[in-house]
Amino acid sequence: MTDAVTAPIAIVEEEPVRRRPRRPRRLRAMPARWRITAWIIVSTVFTLLAVGLMGRSILLSNVEQDANIDIEQEAQEFLRFLEDSSTEFTSADELLKEYLARQSVHTNEIILGAVDGAPVATANGLVEGSDATLGFAGGQTLVLRMLDLEENAGAVESSEAGPLRWGRVDFTAGDTQGALLVLQFTEAPRAAVDQSVITIAWVALAGILLSSGVAWLVAGQILAPIRAVHRVAREINEHDLTARVPVNGTDDIAAVAITFNQMLDRLEEVYATQQRFVDDAGHELRTPITIVRGHLELLSDDEDERRETLRLVSGELDRMTRIVTDLLVLARAQQPDFVRIAGCDAATLTLDIEAKAQALGDRRWQLMEVAEGHADCDPQRITQAVLQLSANAVQVTEPGDRIRIGSRFVGEGAERVLRLWVQDEGPGVAASDAARIFERFVRGGAPGDTAGPRRGSGLGLAIVRAITDAHGGSAWVDSVLGEGATFGIDIPAPETTDAGHAAQATDLLSGKDA
């Protein structure tokens, strides 16, 4: 028995389909100013060309129409002459000679009389019966052909005389057949039209040159703000975002410059926020990093010392985490979605804040006032701000000290604000610190006090001010050194109804202790 050997199946991998790379669009090498001028010139040329061709066509049509009108007028005059003189003449020859003797013709007109198909007289006195009848070679042949045609009018093209229009009036006088033939030559009027068109063309060319210069100047004025934007964008670098585009007027180009400047304002604000964040982070994190590094470098083998060192290091790392968190909050405060405005009940908000504040420390918490009414604000951010004020009050007080919390509506109508405040019995804030205590890394307190707010990072009150600024409100402090301090925030809460003052301050739960 022979074992069958199975050959391995070869798997052929298909080559990936190679897509032909897209050809990059060819960049426009011509400057925008030249393109605008060129398009204006091209559109002007096409417009003038169309107007010129249409005008020439209309003028040539008028030449033909005028020729027909002259022929019809001459025919009407001859028919009236026939009606008035039909009994005076016994032959067509006499009638035609009498009528033609009374006629005067212009340069491009010939009036000819014929009897029995042969020319007999003309109004301009030329010799009859020869080429001199029409004044150009082949005239006799052309006249005979017109007399033999069945049509009474038409247009012909003569190699000697050019284009012409003709009309014929047939009549009978006595025993003879006569005909009056009127010829209108249009070569000279058509040439005059062409000469007028040529003159207009030269004037149009001068107008095109003039409009080209005007288009060049206007395009330069239109693109001047764009060049200013380009110049400013080229001058801007990562260290200087102060350049702005000058704005002149209120047109669309000015709107582009204004929008560009607004974009630069936002970029400068973002860059300043980022730079301030980096500077603040570097400034505040340098100290804990140095402390951690120093303790780790001097880490002892003794277990008790190691435990104490790790405790100190852990505390510094916690402080670093808190600093970074606070800095991120401040950085995010520059974003438009930092606060989310919604309607909330001021009383419920105050009661929730007081309940959460009790967990911050073993203090006698008292709720002094509760505002009754509604306000449009971000409840979470307002809670964060008031709890930050409460946490600062805990830092500057001792267990069992009294901390008061309250809220009230202040003002009326559109000027009404929701005021929330926290009052402590700590050392107070020096007058020199009160003006700048809400700035970053400013720690207030009594002179020489190291147990007060100086133990914090100096970012808590800055966060409070950032929250109030985002609401369009303000943060404030009222303190007498050595007699405690009252920190508060005012949030705009304009009245929207006339049902009375819903924001009425009341002394509620004034004796409540935590």
ABEGO torsion letter per residue (X at the ends): XBBBBBBBBBBBBBBBBBBBBBBBBBBBABBAAAAAAAAAAAAAAAAAAAAAAAAAAAAAAAAAAAAAAAAAAAAAAAAAAAAAAAAABABAAAAAAAAAAABBBBAABBBBBBBGGBBABBAAGBBBGBAAAAGBBGAAAAAAAAAABABABEBBBBAAAEBBBBBBBBBBBEABBBBBBBBBBAAAAAAAAAAAAAAAAAAAAAAAAAAAAAAAAAAAAAAAAAAAAAAAAAABBAABAABBBBBBEABAAAAAAAAAAAAAAAAAAAAAAAAAAAAAAAAAAAAAAAAAAAAAAABBABAAAAAAAAAAAAAAAAAAAAAAAAAAAAAAAABAAABBBBBBBAAAAAAAAAAAAAAAEBBBBBBABBBBEBBBBBAAAAAAAAAAAAAAAAAABBBGBBBBBBBBBBEBEAABBBBBBBBBABAEBBAAAAAAAABBGBBBEBBGBAABAAABAGAAAAAAAAAAAAAGBBBBBBBBBGAEBBBBBBBBBBBABAAEBABBBBBBGAABBX
